[in-house]
Amino acid sequence: MSAVSDRLPAFPWDKLEPYKKTAAAHPDGIVDLSVGTPVDPVPGHIQKALIAAADSPGYPTVWGTPELRDALTRWVEHRLGAREVTHRHVLPVVGSKELVAWLPTQLGLGPGDQVAFPRLAYPTYEVGARLARAEHVAYDDPTELDPSRLKLLWLNSPSNPTGRVLAKEELTRIVAWAREHGVLVLSDECYIELGWEADPVSVLHPDVNGGSYDGIVAVHSLSKRSNLAGYRAAFLAGDPAVLGPLLQIRKHGGMMTPAPTQAAVVAALGDDEHVRVQRERYAARRTALRDALLAHGFRIEHSEASLYLWATRDESCWDTVAHLADRGILVAPGDFYGPAGDRFVRVALTATDERVRAAAARLTA
């Protein structure tokens, strides 16, 4: 077991503990804008669906109920503009982090294979490569990579941590390049509902993929759009030639979304109103925090979408973390997401309205 853990980097969030203690000592309490975990209630109709399915003594299926697969296919077509999506094109997973961490292993990647991800990126992309003993490479433009050993290309739009959105033309170019070289594209689109100054587009849209799902899979999560992080609810959509074998592997591994969660996902994807309400909450918090950070002397880059503001004072990210912790505000250092982030911090919008107001007041005092 130590041989496996030795492949992994130190768990980054542990490094924040001293700063968390400093922020918690503020007379008015901590404002935690670091991890980005949802704080608002799970919508009532989703809770009711979960409760109604609570008497689930049997094993759930890995592929999910027919009702769940219907909900997934309908949503992918309705929300993302995908066409001719069938049950073969979708696969529920037990939260998107599990999928990201274990996908290279489940795809059979190993030594000599490469997994690529953006230079500023969610750390679990690298963890997944390390678990599989594959090589990992960070990119600015994936089409400049050597494709000879590249097996898996992660895209992330809107980006965590920067909030950058890839334009439709850029996605189209990357998908075409990957297909030309036989590289599987995994597009992490978990923040696609949260575009502020841009309208994110999925790789599943026919304008991007030319009406074919060959070689592309999109990853979607209900954690942020529906406040279901505690339910572990996510899914894949795309190439059946990829999802079919994954389904068989996950059956053997017992990677089953619990039956009550499956019922909750059906309820969540069948309703747009709660997503609109949650977007409005985040939009208001974003405006308050953005204005306060700018007034405090920060510069904000990208951040046109997602749940974060990518902010800098043009100093070491850890100096910025300490500066804000002294004011009772905890944020994530940019170097958690790669060396290129060492002068930025990621500020999450996931705090209550009252805590966001407190943070804004401290920054503008």
SENU-631748 format. One record per residue (C-alpha): residue number from 1; residue in one letter; x negated, y, z negated. Coordinates in Angstrom, 3 decimals. Each point is the difference from the previous one (the first is absolute). Layout:
n; res; X; Y; Z
NUM; a; X; Y; Z;
...
This chain:
n; res; X; Y; Z
1; m; 0.000; 0.000; 0.000;
2; s; -2.842; 2.374; -0.739;
3; a; -1.198; -0.469; 3.586;
4; v; 3.309; 1.401; 1.242;
5; s; 0.124; 2.915; -2.416;
6; d; -3.635; 0.818; 0.762;
7; r; 1.033; 0.780; 3.587;
8; l; 2.270; 2.803; -1.181;
9; p; -0.844; 3.578; -0.894;
10; a; 0.626; 1.287; -3.517;
11; f; 3.683; 0.752; -0.531;
12; p; -0.013; 3.742; 0.726;
13; w; 2.787; 1.123; -2.309;
14; d; -1.950; -1.074; -3.085;
15; k; -2.377; 2.918; 0.653;
16; l; 2.837; 2.451; -0.618;
17; e; 0.611; -1.056; -3.616;
18; p; -2.185; 2.693; -1.668;
19; y; 1.703; 2.718; 2.046;
20; k; 3.410; -1.449; -0.820;
21; k; -0.816; 0.332; -3.704;
22; t; -1.024; 3.615; 0.517;
23; a; 3.193; 0.796; 1.897;
24; a; 2.150; -1.804; -2.584;
25; a; -1.431; 2.263; -2.714;
26; h; 1.614; 3.082; 1.563;
27; p; 2.432; 1.612; -2.475;
28; d; 2.860; -0.354; 2.485;
29; g; -0.959; -3.527; 1.029;
30; i; -1.473; -1.564; 3.109;
31; v; 1.265; 0.524; 3.545;
32; d; -1.054; -3.183; 1.766;
33; l; -0.339; 0.590; 3.750;
34; s; -2.562; -2.756; 0.536;
35; v; 1.314; -3.462; 0.840;
36; g; 3.129; 1.031; 1.892;
37; t; 2.476; -2.340; -1.651;
38; p; 3.673; 0.949; 0.454;
39; v; 1.715; 1.516; -3.047;
40; d; 3.549; 0.606; 1.217;
41; p; 2.841; -2.467; -0.657;
42; v; 0.710; -2.921; 2.276;
43; p; 3.215; 1.000; 1.838;
44; g; 3.068; -1.436; -1.667;
45; h; 1.288; -2.013; 2.962;
46; i; -3.380; -1.748; 0.273;
47; q; 0.025; -0.849; -3.700;
48; k; 3.510; -1.422; 0.399;
49; a; -1.127; -2.190; 2.907;
50; l; -2.887; -1.311; -2.101;
51; i; 2.289; -0.746; -2.950;
52; a; 2.590; -1.702; 2.204;
53; a; -2.721; -2.374; 1.224;
54; a; -1.477; -0.606; -3.461;
55; d; 1.497; -3.484; -0.250;
56; s; -2.559; -1.499; 2.410;
57; p; -1.117; -3.329; -1.465;
58; g; -1.317; -1.452; 3.249;
59; y; -3.209; 0.746; 1.861;
60; p; 0.222; 2.856; 2.491;
61; t; -1.321; -0.473; 3.523;
62; v; -3.175; 1.678; 1.195;
63; w; 1.721; 1.236; 3.175;
64; g; 2.853; 1.418; -2.029;
65; t; 3.744; -0.391; 0.322;
66; p; 1.650; 0.541; 3.393;
67; e; 1.568; 3.125; -1.518;
68; l; -3.443; 1.351; -0.864;
69; r; -1.365; -0.716; 3.471;
70; d; 3.059; 1.691; 1.510;
71; a; -0.650; 3.050; -2.183;
72; l; -3.661; 0.121; 1.007;
73; t; 0.702; -0.259; 3.727;
74; r; 2.774; 2.612; -0.169;
75; w; -2.180; 2.461; -1.902;
76; v; -2.994; -0.420; 2.307;
77; e; 2.208; 0.796; 2.983;
78; h; 2.026; 2.760; -1.675;
79; r; -2.844; 1.816; -1.757;
80; l; -3.088; -0.730; 2.122;
81; g; 1.541; -0.168; 3.471;
82; a; -1.165; -3.573; 0.580;
83; r; 1.863; -2.057; 2.588;
84; e; 1.126; -3.631; 0.246;
85; v; -1.160; -0.921; -3.489;
86; t; 0.962; -3.517; -1.116;
87; h; -0.516; -1.980; -3.200;
88; r; -3.251; -1.292; 1.503;
89; h; -1.320; 3.563; -0.034;
90; v; 0.341; 0.551; -3.787;
91; l; -1.458; -1.498; -3.174;
92; p; 0.624; 1.113; -3.616;
93; v; -3.036; 0.185; -2.295;
94; v; -0.483; 0.344; -3.747;
95; g; -0.997; 3.661; 0.057;
96; s; -2.340; 1.530; 2.539;
97; k; -3.126; -0.085; -2.190;
98; e; 0.139; -3.799; -0.203;
99; l; 0.260; -0.127; 3.774;
100; v; -2.901; 2.385; 0.588;
101; a; -2.262; -1.829; -2.456;
102; w; 0.626; -3.516; 1.330;
103; l; 0.739; 0.497; 3.679;
104; p; -3.597; -0.481; 1.266;
105; t; -0.185; -3.279; -1.922;
106; q; 3.383; -1.130; 1.306;
107; l; -1.084; 0.840; 3.533;
108; g; -3.012; -2.287; -0.436;
109; l; -2.615; 2.748; 0.193;
110; g; -3.379; -0.578; -1.556;
111; p; -3.749; 0.615; 0.335;
112; g; -0.874; 1.612; 3.327;
113; d; 3.466; 1.478; 0.489;
114; q; 0.629; 3.698; -0.483;
115; v; 2.903; 1.891; -1.573;
116; a; 0.178; 3.727; 0.759;
117; f; 1.851; 2.785; -1.798;
118; p; -0.080; 3.827; -0.098;
119; r; -2.997; 1.705; -1.585;
120; l; 2.344; 1.401; -2.634;
121; a; 2.305; -2.852; -0.936;
122; y; 1.935; -2.014; -2.529;
123; p; -2.700; -2.053; -1.787;
124; t; 1.874; -3.306; 0.365;
125; y; -0.855; -0.190; 3.717;
126; e; -3.628; -0.512; -1.017;
127; v; 0.993; -2.362; -2.821;
128; g; 1.844; -2.198; 2.497;
129; a; -3.057; -0.272; 2.202;
130; r; -2.214; -0.812; -2.986;
131; l; 2.357; -2.723; -1.255;
132; a; -0.206; -1.667; 3.412;
133; r; -3.813; 0.419; 0.124;
134; a; 0.472; 2.001; 3.183;
135; e; -1.955; 3.139; 0.805;
136; h; 1.665; 3.375; -0.384;
137; v; -0.600; 3.143; 1.989;
138; a; 1.420; 3.515; -0.377;
139; y; 0.791; 2.135; 3.026;
140; d; 0.854; 3.525; 1.086;
141; d; 1.279; -1.139; 3.399;
142; p; 0.601; -3.753; 0.275;
143; t; -0.518; 0.010; 3.771;
144; e; -3.668; 0.836; -0.625;
145; l; -0.513; -3.277; -1.891;
146; d; -1.779; -3.002; 1.505;
147; p; 2.931; -2.379; 0.560;
148; s; -2.088; -3.143; 0.434;
149; r; 0.523; -1.271; -3.565;
150; l; 2.940; 2.194; -0.980;
151; k; 3.007; -2.173; -0.856;
152; l; 2.245; 2.276; -2.046;
153; l; 0.504; 3.753; 0.417;
154; w; 1.863; 1.836; -2.734;
155; l; 1.808; 3.205; 0.916;
156; n; 1.629; 2.135; -2.684;
157; s; 2.399; 2.745; 1.046;
158; p; 1.051; 1.905; -2.030;
159; s; -3.307; -0.414; -1.771;
160; n; -0.670; -0.804; -3.598;
161; p; -1.805; 2.073; -1.272;
162; t; -0.087; 2.884; 2.486;
163; g; 3.578; 0.128; 1.300;
164; r; -1.297; 0.181; 3.557;
165; v; 2.402; -1.139; 2.725;
166; l; -1.183; -1.623; 3.226;
167; a; 1.727; 1.511; 3.017;
168; k; 1.953; -2.240; 2.358;
169; e; -2.614; 0.477; 2.716;
170; e; -2.802; -1.015; -2.361;
171; l; 1.852; -3.114; -1.128;
172; t; 0.682; -0.931; 3.624;
173; r; -3.687; 0.362; 0.883;
174; i; -1.150; -2.102; -2.954;
175; v; 2.542; -2.772; 0.627;
176; a; -1.027; -0.197; 3.659;
177; w; -3.703; -0.186; -0.948;
178; a; 0.630; -2.708; -2.610;
179; r; 2.011; -2.104; 2.453;
180; e; -2.705; 0.351; 2.625;
181; h; -2.509; -1.464; -2.442;
182; g; 2.230; -2.583; -1.695;
183; v; 0.017; 1.779; -3.378;
184; l; 3.005; -0.427; -2.297;
185; v; 1.466; 3.330; -1.146;
186; l; 1.584; 0.240; -3.446;
187; s; 1.683; 3.360; -0.466;
188; d; 0.649; 0.953; -3.626;
189; e; 3.080; 2.230; 0.268;
190; c; 1.139; -0.053; -3.623;
191; y; 0.396; 3.807; -0.131;
192; i; 1.785; 0.402; 3.320;
193; e; 3.170; 1.364; -1.667;
194; l; -1.999; 2.863; -1.524;
195; g; -0.985; 2.284; 2.854;
196; w; -0.031; 3.687; -0.964;
197; e; -1.793; 1.935; 2.726;
198; a; -0.096; -2.891; 2.465;
199; d; 2.349; -2.754; 1.153;
200; p; -1.880; -3.298; -0.367;
201; v; 0.446; -2.588; 2.750;
202; s; -0.248; -3.779; -0.382;
203; v; -2.110; -2.278; 2.167;
204; l; 3.268; -1.901; 0.496;
205; h; 1.435; 2.847; 2.067;
206; p; 0.124; -0.880; 3.718;
207; d; -1.698; 3.292; 0.918;
208; v; -3.049; -1.285; -1.892;
209; n; 0.019; -3.713; 0.828;
210; g; 1.576; 0.046; 3.476;
211; g; 2.857; -2.197; -1.164;
212; s; -2.244; -2.881; -1.092;
213; y; -0.907; -1.051; -3.542;
214; d; -3.008; -2.032; 1.129;
215; g; -2.922; 0.490; -2.365;
216; i; 1.709; 2.483; -2.333;
217; v; 1.573; -0.319; -3.442;
218; a; 1.378; 2.803; -2.164;
219; v; 0.035; -0.061; -3.812;
220; h; 2.887; 1.648; -1.857;
221; s; 0.796; 0.412; -3.674;
222; l; 3.016; 1.038; -2.050;
223; s; -2.112; 1.095; -2.973;
224; k; 0.020; 3.709; 0.790;
225; r; 3.084; 0.561; 2.192;
226; s; 2.317; -1.844; -2.429;
227; n; -1.971; 0.107; -3.291;
228; l; -0.413; -3.787; 0.109;
229; a; -3.681; -0.320; -0.948;
230; g; 1.027; -2.190; -2.923;
231; y; 2.025; -2.301; 2.261;
232; r; -2.954; -0.899; 2.286;
233; a; 1.897; 0.427; 3.236;
234; a; -1.702; 0.345; 3.380;
235; f; 0.034; -1.585; 3.431;
236; l; -1.813; -0.450; 3.300;
237; a; 1.400; 0.574; 3.466;
238; g; -1.602; -0.694; 3.349;
239; d; -1.617; -2.780; 1.999;
240; p; 1.716; -3.379; -0.582;
241; a; -3.214; -1.755; 1.034;
242; v; -1.601; 1.492; -3.127;
243; l; 2.983; -0.148; -2.356;
244; g; 0.907; -3.604; 0.804;
245; p; -3.294; -1.509; -1.239;
246; l; -0.009; 2.421; -2.937;
247; l; 3.429; -1.262; -0.988;
248; q; -1.279; -3.584; -0.061;
249; i; -3.080; 0.954; -2.034;
250; r; 2.091; 1.960; -2.479;
251; k; 2.409; -2.922; -0.346;
252; h; -2.878; -2.224; -1.065;
253; g; -1.220; 2.708; -2.372;
254; g; 3.414; 0.584; -1.562;
255; m; -0.058; 3.727; 0.764;
256; m; 3.721; 0.523; -0.512;
257; t; 1.799; 3.286; -0.578;
258; p; 2.355; -0.682; -2.951;
259; a; 3.638; -0.465; 1.020;
260; p; 1.309; 2.992; -2.028;
261; t; -2.606; 2.225; 1.653;
262; q; 1.071; -1.254; 3.422;
263; a; 3.580; 1.037; -0.771;
264; a; -1.216; 3.395; -1.204;
265; v; -1.919; 0.547; 3.234;
266; v; 3.133; -0.693; 2.035;
267; a; 1.814; 2.698; -1.980;
268; a; -2.899; 2.448; 0.263;
269; l; -0.488; -0.311; 3.750;
270; g; 3.724; 0.315; 0.626;
271; d; 0.194; 3.502; -1.481;
272; d; -1.691; 3.186; 1.208;
273; e; 1.488; 2.404; -2.550;
274; h; -2.192; -0.990; -2.946;
275; v; -3.078; 0.428; 2.212;
276; r; 1.128; 3.526; 0.907;
277; v; 0.502; 0.855; -3.677;
278; q; -3.431; -1.344; -0.941;
279; r; -1.643; 1.878; 2.864;
280; e; 1.526; 3.234; -1.302;
281; r; -1.444; -0.681; -3.453;
282; y; -3.458; -0.570; 1.420;
283; a; 0.249; 3.008; 2.323;
284; a; 0.750; 2.316; -2.919;
285; r; -2.848; -1.434; -2.072;
286; r; -2.341; 0.270; 2.953;
287; t; 0.805; 3.685; 0.474;
288; a; -0.518; 0.770; -3.690;
289; l; -3.308; -1.840; -0.245;
290; r; -1.310; 1.232; 3.334;
291; d; 0.709; 3.640; -0.850;
292; a; -1.566; -0.379; -3.450;
293; l; -3.137; -1.704; 1.311;
294; l; -0.501; 2.654; 2.656;
295; a; 0.471; 2.744; -2.590;
296; h; -2.605; -1.718; -2.174;
297; g; -2.589; 0.156; 2.782;
298; f; 0.383; -3.414; 1.603;
299; r; -0.062; -0.687; 3.725;
300; i; 2.357; -2.675; 1.288;
301; e; -0.799; -2.025; 3.110;
302; h; 2.371; -2.197; 2.033;
303; s; 2.788; -0.961; -2.465;
304; e; 2.599; 0.396; 2.730;
305; a; 1.668; -3.188; -1.248;
306; s; -0.071; -2.639; -2.774;
307; l; 0.199; 0.403; -3.783;
308; y; -3.272; 1.836; -0.561;
309; l; -1.814; 3.277; 0.395;
310; w; -3.626; -0.339; 1.104;
311; a; -1.659; 2.923; -1.769;
312; t; -3.499; 1.388; -0.567;
313; r; -1.861; 2.733; -1.864;
314; d; -3.119; -0.754; 2.077;
315; e; -1.720; -1.714; -2.910;
316; s; -0.542; -3.558; -1.217;
317; c; 3.348; -1.757; -0.306;
318; w; -0.895; -1.001; -3.551;
319; d; -0.614; 3.629; -0.952;
320; t; 3.482; 0.737; 1.311;
321; v; 1.469; -2.944; -1.905;
322; a; -1.612; 1.319; -3.194;
323; h; 1.174; 3.561; 0.700;
324; l; 3.603; -1.126; 0.369;
325; a; -0.187; -2.443; -2.922;
326; d; -0.933; 2.936; -2.240;
327; r; 3.363; 1.445; 1.030;
328; g; 1.815; -3.229; -0.771;
329; i; 0.323; -1.048; 3.667;
330; l; -1.306; -3.359; 1.184;
331; v; -0.739; -0.545; 3.698;
332; a; -1.833; -2.604; 2.058;
333; p; -3.604; 0.717; 1.109;
334; g; -0.398; -0.087; 3.744;
335; d; -2.938; -2.388; -0.057;
336; f; 2.391; -2.775; -1.052;
337; y; 0.966; -0.002; 3.685;
338; g; -3.505; 0.064; 1.465;
339; p; -3.186; 2.067; -0.231;
340; a; 1.456; 2.533; 2.454;
341; g; 2.452; 1.050; -2.711;
342; d; -2.607; 0.964; -2.561;
343; r; 0.990; 3.698; 0.000;
344; f; 3.777; -0.508; -0.066;
345; v; 2.641; -1.138; -2.438;
346; r; 3.303; -1.702; 0.739;
347; v; 2.941; 1.617; -1.756;
348; a; 3.111; -2.184; -0.147;
349; l; 3.538; 1.382; 0.142;
350; t; 1.204; -2.763; -2.301;
351; a; 0.796; 1.755; -3.253;
352; t; 3.311; 1.185; -1.376;
353; d; 1.240; 3.464; 0.894;
354; e; -0.766; 1.132; -3.553;
355; r; -3.592; -1.273; 0.156;
356; v; -0.542; 1.558; 3.426;
357; r; 1.223; 3.337; -1.338;
358; a; -2.434; -0.379; -2.908;
359; a; -2.905; -0.678; 2.361;
360; a; 0.914; 2.973; 2.194;
361; a; 0.204; 2.275; -3.032;
362; r; -3.426; -1.092; -1.225;
363; l; -1.564; 0.570; 3.403;
364; t; 1.474; 3.464; 0.443;
365; a; -0.435; 1.258; -3.584;
